[in-house]
Amino acid sequence: MTPPAPPTVLSTTQPEEWFQLLKPRVMSLVVFTALTGLFAAPGDPRLWEGLIAVLCIAVGAGAAGAFNMALESETDALMRRTRGRPTASGRVRKNDALAFGAVLSLFSVTLLGMNASWFAAGLLAMTIVYYAVFYTLMLKRRTAQNIVIGGAAGAFPPVIGWAAATGEAPWQAWLLFLIIFLWTPPHSWALALYSAGDYARAGIPMMPVARGARSTRLQVLLYSLILVPVAVLPAFVGLGGRGYLAVSVAGGALFLLLAWRLYRSRAGDQPDKAEAVGREAALYDVRAEAKPARNLFAYSILWLSALFAALLIEHLPASALECPTCV
């Protein structure tokens, strides 16, 4: 007698869990920088085509986030900052997250190639593979330089946006790439300085775990000293105007001040604060000596957003407000 078939198991995953797989906070910055690259490129992109291109880049970034959460579900479960993620908490199964990422990758890359250019689509595909495979699987657990090399994945969106508008990626687009690339280590290591306990428990050799807090603070300062002059460059090569110059100089000066204060502090010398209630509290509720690291981490997001907002505003009137090109 044939045994009865097992009952069909229906997924109880809620829509918001699938949305969280996309890493919406990271996606918002990706959208912003990609949009800047799109409009900073020469010419006036058609509004509809531009919106589709940015949508594809956003979905591609979300696919990379889904892959990352699936591949790191066990590691994320060990860290208080990430243990509430859908895969780490078990609310979304690992294989489902991988399938979700694969579908989104295929959709975003194909649509971008059909709508904009296959060169831009190729860059998007490379970025997804770079983040999911090269960074997540190969670098993150093997080297203290993981975020330096892997940070390239987060720096590609303005280049992809530029390529979607023109079909090419000249040196101006790579200058935007370089700004984000150099911004990533100070931003990420500032967070790592007051989350080192999390990374140590998960076996991830972030710089404070592998080289110590003092070395990390020094490297944050050195990267900041390189980043700030590079961030000013667009104002002198015709890419940014006076508004951008003001934001890059004034904001960069404050960035250097915070980096200097972090270097002179004792952030990361002691174990991070005992777990606070809730993920958000744990992210920002730190010991007094770790506050310089928290301040640089929070300000770095604000300053990068301000830089790209200034560029976007300066390029919007010529490229988006003329009705004949918006059809």
C-alpha positions in Angstrom: 0.0 0.0 0.0 1.4 3.4 -1.1 2.0 5.6 2.0 0.2 8.9 1.9 2.1 11.8 0.5 3.4 14.2 3.2 1.3 17.3 3.6 2.4 20.4 1.6 4.2 22.8 3.8 3.1 26.4 3.1 5.5 29.2 3.8 4.4 31.5 6.6 7.0 34.1 5.7 5.5 37.6 5.8 6.1 40.1 2.9 8.1 42.4 5.2 10.6 39.6 5.8 11.3 39.3 2.1 11.7 43.1 2.0 14.2 42.9 4.8 16.2 40.4 2.8 17.0 43.3 0.4 18.8 45.2 3.1 16.6 48.3 2.5 19.0 50.7 4.3 21.9 49.7 2.1 19.6 49.8 -0.9 18.6 53.4 -0.2 22.2 54.5 -0.4 22.7 52.4 -3.5 19.8 54.1 -5.2 21.0 57.5 -4.2 24.5 57.1 -5.5 23.3 55.3 -8.7 20.9 58.1 -9.4 23.7 60.6 -9.0 25.8 58.8 -11.5 22.9 58.6 -13.9 22.3 62.4 -13.9 26.0 63.4 -13.6 26.7 61.7 -16.9 26.7 63.9 -19.9 23.4 64.3 -21.8 19.9 64.2 -20.6 18.6 60.7 -19.8 14.9 60.1 -20.5 13.1 60.1 -17.2 11.3 56.8 -17.7 14.4 55.0 -18.9 16.3 56.5 -16.0 13.8 55.3 -13.4 13.9 51.8 -14.8 17.7 51.8 -14.7 17.7 52.9 -11.0 15.0 50.3 -10.2 17.2 47.6 -11.8 20.3 48.7 -9.8 18.2 48.8 -6.6 16.8 45.3 -7.2 20.3 44.0 -8.1 21.6 45.4 -4.8 18.7 43.7 -3.0 19.6 40.4 -4.7 23.2 40.7 -3.4 21.8 41.4 0.1 19.6 38.3 -0.1 22.6 36.2 -1.1 24.6 37.7 1.7 22.0 37.0 4.3 21.5 33.4 3.1 25.2 32.6 3.0 25.9 34.2 6.4 22.8 33.1 8.3 24.8 31.0 10.8 27.3 33.8 11.4 24.6 36.5 11.6 22.8 34.5 14.3 25.9 34.9 16.6 26.0 38.7 16.4 23.5 40.9 18.3 23.6 43.5 15.5 22.4 40.9 12.9 20.7 38.1 14.7 17.3 39.6 14.0 17.7 39.3 10.2 15.2 37.0 8.5 17.6 34.1 7.7 19.5 34.3 11.0 16.3 34.2 13.0 14.9 31.4 10.8 11.9 33.4 9.6 13.1 32.8 6.0 14.8 29.6 5.0 18.3 29.8 3.6 17.4 28.0 0.3 14.4 30.3 -0.2 16.6 33.4 0.3 19.1 32.0 -2.3 16.3 31.4 -4.8 14.9 34.8 -4.1 18.3 36.4 -4.8 18.7 34.4 -8.0 15.4 35.5 -9.4 16.0 39.1 -8.5 19.5 39.0 -10.1 18.2 37.5 -13.4 15.3 40.0 -13.5 17.5 43.1 -12.7 20.4 42.3 -15.0 18.2 41.3 -18.0 15.9 44.3 -17.7 18.8 46.7 -17.3 20.4 45.3 -20.4 17.2 45.6 -22.4 16.4 49.0 -21.1 19.8 50.8 -21.0 22.9 48.9 -22.1 24.4 45.5 -21.8 27.6 47.1 -20.5 25.7 48.5 -17.6 24.0 45.1 -17.1 27.4 43.4 -17.1 28.7 45.8 -14.4 25.6 45.0 -12.3 26.0 41.3 -12.7 29.7 41.6 -11.8 28.8 43.6 -8.7 26.3 41.0 -7.5 28.8 38.2 -7.9 31.6 40.2 -6.4 29.6 40.9 -3.2 28.0 37.4 -2.9 30.9 35.3 -3.8 34.2 37.2 -3.7 33.4 39.2 -0.5 31.0 37.1 1.4 32.4 33.6 0.7 36.1 34.3 0.1 37.2 37.4 1.9 35.1 38.2 4.9 36.3 35.3 7.1 39.9 35.1 5.7 41.5 38.5 5.9 41.4 41.7 8.0 41.4 43.6 4.7 38.0 42.1 3.9 36.1 45.4 4.0 38.8 47.2 2.0 38.7 44.8 -1.0 35.0 43.9 -0.6 34.0 47.5 -0.3 34.3 47.8 -4.1 30.9 46.2 -4.4 29.3 49.1 -2.7 31.2 51.6 -4.8 29.9 50.4 -8.2 26.4 51.9 -8.2 27.4 55.4 -9.5 29.5 53.7 -12.2 26.5 51.5 -13.2 24.2 54.5 -13.2 26.6 56.4 -15.5 27.0 53.4 -17.8 23.2 53.1 -18.0 22.9 56.7 -19.2 25.8 56.7 -21.7 26.8 53.1 -22.3 30.3 53.8 -21.0 32.2 54.4 -17.8 34.8 57.2 -18.1 37.2 58.3 -15.4 34.7 60.7 -13.9 32.5 57.8 -13.0 35.4 56.0 -11.5 36.2 59.1 -9.4 32.7 58.7 -7.8 33.6 55.0 -7.3 36.9 56.0 -5.6 35.1 58.3 -3.1 32.8 55.5 -1.9 35.7 52.9 -2.0 37.9 55.1 0.3 34.9 56.0 2.5 34.1 52.4 3.3 37.0 51.4 5.6 36.7 54.3 8.0 32.9 53.9 8.0 33.0 50.1 8.6 35.9 50.1 11.0 34.3 52.8 13.2 31.4 50.4 13.6 33.7 47.5 14.2 35.5 49.3 17.0 32.5 49.2 19.2 31.2 45.9 17.9 34.4 43.9 18.0 32.9 41.4 20.5 30.3 40.5 18.0 32.8 39.9 15.2 35.1 37.9 17.5 32.2 35.6 18.6 31.3 35.1 14.9 34.9 34.4 14.0 35.1 37.3 11.5 38.6 38.8 11.5 37.6 42.5 11.2 40.4 44.9 11.8 39.9 45.5 15.5 39.8 41.7 16.1 42.8 40.8 13.9 45.0 43.8 14.5 43.7 45.5 17.6 41.9 48.7 18.3 45.0 51.0 18.3 46.0 49.8 14.8 42.4 50.2 13.6 42.1 53.8 14.9 45.3 54.7 13.1 44.2 53.1 9.8 40.8 55.0 10.1 42.8 58.2 10.4 45.1 57.4 7.5 42.2 56.5 5.2 40.4 59.7 6.2 43.4 61.8 5.3 43.3 60.3 1.8 39.5 60.3 1.5 38.9 64.0 2.2 41.1 65.4 -0.6 39.8 62.9 -3.1 36.2 63.8 -2.1 37.0 67.5 -3.0 38.3 66.6 -6.5 35.0 66.6 -8.4 34.8 70.4 -7.7 38.0 70.9 -9.6 37.4 68.6 -12.6 34.1 70.0 -13.7 32.0 67.3 -12.1 30.9 69.3 -9.0 30.1 73.0 -8.6 30.3 75.5 -5.7 27.7 73.8 -3.7 29.6 70.5 -3.9 32.8 72.3 -3.0 31.3 73.8 0.1 29.9 70.4 1.2 33.0 68.5 0.5 35.4 71.0 2.2 33.3 71.8 5.3 32.0 68.3 5.7 35.4 66.8 5.1 36.9 69.0 7.7 34.4 67.7 10.3 35.1 64.2 9.1 38.8 64.7 9.7 38.1 66.2 13.2 36.0 63.1 14.1 38.6 60.8 12.8 41.3 62.6 14.8 39.2 62.4 17.9 38.7 58.7 17.3 42.4 58.2 16.9 43.1 59.9 20.2 40.4 58.0 22.0 40.4 54.6 23.6 37.5 53.3 21.4 37.7 49.5 21.1 40.2 49.0 23.9 37.6 47.5 26.1 35.0 44.9 25.2 31.8 46.4 23.8 28.9 47.2 26.1 26.7 44.5 27.3 23.7 43.8 25.1 21.1 46.5 25.2 17.4 45.9 24.6 16.6 45.7 20.9 18.9 45.7 17.9 18.8 49.5 17.4 19.8 50.2 20.9 22.6 47.7 20.7 23.9 49.5 17.6 24.2 53.0 19.1 24.3 52.4 22.9 28.0 52.2 23.6 30.5 52.9 26.4 31.6 56.5 26.8 35.1 55.7 25.5 33.6 54.2 22.3 31.4 57.3 21.5 34.1 58.8 19.1 33.7 55.6 17.0 29.9 55.8 17.1 30.0 59.5 16.1 32.3 58.9 13.1 30.2 56.0 12.0 26.9 58.0 12.1 28.4 61.1 10.6 30.1 59.2 7.8 26.7 58.2 6.4 25.4 61.8 6.7 28.5 63.2 4.9 28.5 60.7 2.0 24.8 61.3 1.5 25.4 65.1 1.5 28.2 64.8 -1.1 26.1 62.8 -3.5 23.0 65.0 -2.8 25.0 68.1 -3.7 26.1 66.5 -7.0 22.6 65.3 -7.8 21.1 68.8 -7.2 23.7 70.5 -9.3 23.1 68.2 -12.2 19.3 67.9 -12.0 18.2 71.2 -13.6 20.0 70.5 -16.9 19.0 66.9 -17.2 15.6 66.5 -15.7 13.6 69.7 -15.9 13.4 70.1 -19.7 10.1 68.6 -20.8 11.2 67.5 -24.3 13.7 65.0 -22.8 11.3 63.7 -20.1 8.9 62.0 -22.5 
